[in-house]
Amino acid sequence: MAHWLFKSEPDAISFQSLLDKLPADEEWHGIRNYGARNNMRLMKLGERGFFYHSNVGKEIVGTVEITRLSQQDSHTDDPRWDCVCFRPVATLAKPLSLQDCKVIPGLEQMVLINNSRLSVQPVTDTEWRIICEIGGIKA
C-alpha cells in the first residue's frame, strides 16, 4: 500500500478539527494543483497518510486513512478537480517538525523537503516507518 502526506494550514483545517468531527469523514476538497490531484487519483481505500500543519507549526501531527476514492470535488462544477475523503486515525505522540525532517537520516529525499508547495504528496515506505517510529505510533 502507498502512503501519503496532506498539508493544511491549521487555522483553515487542523488535525484537531478532524478529530472533533469523528466519526464523519473529511472531503479533501479545494485542491487546484494537477500534481496533487493526480496523487489523489492514485489513492486506494484504506491507505494511510500523514497530516501536516503548514505555515503555523510546520509539523506532521497525525495520520489519516482514505475512506473514499477520488471523485468529482463537490465544491466545483469543473470536472478537472477531484478529491478523496479521509478520517483521522492517530495523533503523533511527538509531532515531527519540518526542521527535524531535514536532518533525520532517511528523510532527506522526502517530497515535503524538496517540493514544499505540493499539498498532497507521496511518502515512501521507509519515510513512513521512520516518521511513525519517531512520532510514537504503530506503522
C-alpha positions as CSV (number, residue, x, y, z in Angstrom):
1,M,0.0,0.0,0.0
2,A,1.1,3.5,-0.8
3,H,1.4,6.3,1.8
4,W,0.7,10.0,1.5
5,L,1.0,13.4,3.2
6,F,-1.8,16.0,3.2
7,K,-0.9,19.6,4.1
8,S,-3.3,22.2,5.6
9,E,-2.9,25.4,7.4
10,P,-4.2,24.7,10.9
11,D,-6.3,27.9,11.0
12,A,-8.2,26.5,8.0
13,I,-8.4,22.8,8.9
14,S,-6.5,21.5,11.8
15,F,-6.0,17.9,12.8
16,Q,-7.9,18.6,16.0
17,S,-10.9,19.8,13.9
18,L,-10.8,16.4,12.0
19,L,-10.8,14.6,15.4
20,D,-13.7,16.7,16.6
21,K,-15.8,15.6,13.5
22,L,-15.4,11.9,14.1
23,P,-16.9,9.6,13.0
24,A,-17.5,11.8,10.0
25,D,-15.1,11.7,7.1
26,E,-13.5,14.8,5.6
27,E,-13.8,15.6,1.9
28,W,-10.3,16.9,0.9
29,H,-11.8,19.5,-1.5
30,G,-10.4,22.6,-3.0
31,I,-7.2,21.2,-4.4
32,R,-6.4,23.1,-7.6
33,N,-3.0,21.6,-8.5
34,Y,-2.7,18.9,-11.1
35,G,0.1,17.1,-9.3
36,A,-1.8,16.9,-6.0
37,R,-5.0,15.9,-7.9
38,N,-3.1,13.2,-9.7
39,N,-1.8,11.9,-6.4
40,M,-5.3,11.6,-5.1
41,R,-6.4,9.7,-8.2
42,L,-3.7,7.1,-7.3
43,M,-5.0,6.5,-3.8
44,K,-6.8,3.3,-2.7
45,L,-9.2,2.7,0.1
46,G,-7.5,2.1,3.5
47,E,-4.2,3.7,2.5
48,R,-2.8,6.0,5.2
49,G,-1.3,9.4,5.1
50,F,0.3,11.9,7.4
51,F,-1.5,15.2,8.2
52,Y,0.9,18.2,8.2
53,H,0.2,21.6,9.6
54,S,1.7,24.1,7.2
55,N,2.6,27.7,7.8
56,V,1.8,27.6,11.5
57,G,3.7,24.8,13.3
58,K,5.1,23.3,10.1
59,E,4.9,19.8,11.6
60,I,3.5,16.3,11.0
61,V,0.8,15.9,13.7
62,G,-1.2,12.8,12.8
63,T,-2.3,10.1,10.4
64,V,-5.4,9.7,8.3
65,E,-7.0,6.8,6.4
66,I,-8.5,7.1,2.9
67,T,-12.3,6.3,3.1
68,R,-13.5,7.3,-0.4
69,L,-11.7,7.1,-3.7
70,S,-11.0,10.2,-5.8
71,Q,-14.1,11.6,-7.4
72,Q,-15.5,15.0,-8.5
73,D,-14.9,17.7,-6.0
74,S,-18.3,18.7,-4.7
75,H,-17.3,22.3,-4.3
76,T,-16.9,22.9,-8.0
77,D,-18.6,22.2,-11.3
78,D,-15.2,22.0,-13.1
79,P,-14.8,18.3,-14.0
80,R,-11.0,18.6,-13.8
81,W,-10.9,18.7,-10.0
82,D,-11.2,15.6,-7.8
83,C,-10.9,14.9,-4.1
84,V,-10.7,11.9,-1.7
85,C,-12.3,11.5,1.7
86,F,-10.3,10.5,4.8
87,R,-10.7,10.3,8.5
88,P,-8.1,10.8,11.3
89,V,-6.6,7.6,12.7
90,A,-3.9,8.6,15.2
91,T,-2.2,11.7,16.7
92,L,1.6,11.6,16.8
93,A,2.8,11.5,20.4
94,K,5.7,13.6,19.2
95,P,4.9,15.9,16.2
96,L,7.7,15.9,13.7
97,S,8.7,19.4,12.5
98,L,9.9,20.2,9.0
99,Q,13.3,21.1,10.5
100,D,13.5,17.7,12.1
101,C,12.7,16.0,8.8
102,K,15.5,17.9,7.1
103,V,18.1,16.3,9.4
104,I,16.8,12.8,10.1
105,P,18.6,10.2,8.1
106,G,16.3,8.5,5.6
107,L,14.1,11.6,5.2
108,E,16.4,13.8,3.2
109,Q,14.7,13.0,-0.1
110,M,11.1,13.5,1.2
111,V,8.8,15.4,-1.2
112,L,7.9,17.6,1.8
113,I,11.5,18.8,1.9
114,N,12.1,19.0,-1.8
115,N,8.7,20.3,-3.1
116,S,7.2,22.1,-0.2
117,R,4.4,23.6,-2.2
118,L,2.7,20.3,-3.2
119,S,-0.3,19.9,-0.9
120,V,-0.9,16.2,-1.5
121,Q,2.3,14.1,-1.9
122,P,3.6,10.6,-1.8
123,V,5.6,9.2,1.2
124,T,7.9,6.2,0.7
125,D,7.6,3.1,2.9
126,T,10.9,4.0,4.6
127,E,9.8,7.5,5.3
128,W,6.5,6.2,6.7
129,R,8.2,3.8,9.0
130,I,10.8,6.4,10.3
131,I,8.2,9.0,11.0
132,C,5.8,6.6,12.7
133,E,8.6,5.3,14.9
134,I,9.8,8.8,15.9
135,G,6.2,10.0,16.3
136,G,5.4,7.2,18.7
137,I,2.7,5.4,16.6
138,K,2.4,2.0,15.1
139,A,3.5,2.0,11.4
